[in-house]
């Protein structure tokens, strides 16, 4: 049989080897994670600047895939009431939020007395007008009678595609650096 000293050394040696293996494995995983995290930034350098038209989503059946822009956001051009409108996808917005100037382009022109909704933004609270968009289409996915808000242009840098559209889809998710919408 084995002596007491031999038994004490073997498990200790095994523990040391296991610890060394875990350290090496941890380093490999960390390097892989760093490469994965930096990869979208490299891909984003090929994307047009935020001031250019948003990239069109890739459409497959009733699924649209929206790539990240150089800022890490999901910008997309859509049709609202048959007119072209740019959006940033915002899963934290409960409804579509549209700038006054863009709302006017799609036929919605609230008057001052229509601004009765109070909205909390990063810049404080602001009054907004409730609206309903007859149709909103993103990459071939169309939803009818979508609730929204119209905000003064100075209160909103860009239109937000919120949950009043997204929640009416079969699913929406962030996967592999892209936003996937499915109807």
Number of C-alpha atoms within 10 A of each C-alpha: 5 7 7 8 8 10 11 11 11 11 11 11 11 11 12 12 12 12 12 12 12 12 12 12 12 12 12 12 12 12 12 12 12 11 11 13 12 11 12 18 16 11 14 16 11 10 16 13 13 13 6 8 13 23 18 16 23 14 17 11 10 14 20 22 23 24 26 21 24 19 11 13 16 22 28 23 18 23 18 24 19 14 15 15 23 21 22 19 20 19 17 10 14 18 22 26 27 27 20 22 14 20 23 13 15 17 13 16 16 17 8 10 7 14 17 12 14 11 13 10 10 7 8 8 11 15 18 24 23 17 21 14 19 14 16 23 19 25 20 18 17 17 19 15 14 19 18 23 23 28 24 16 14 9 17 17 10 17 23 24 28 21 20 19 23 24 13 15 17 11 12 18 13 12 9 10 16 19 19 19 22 18 16
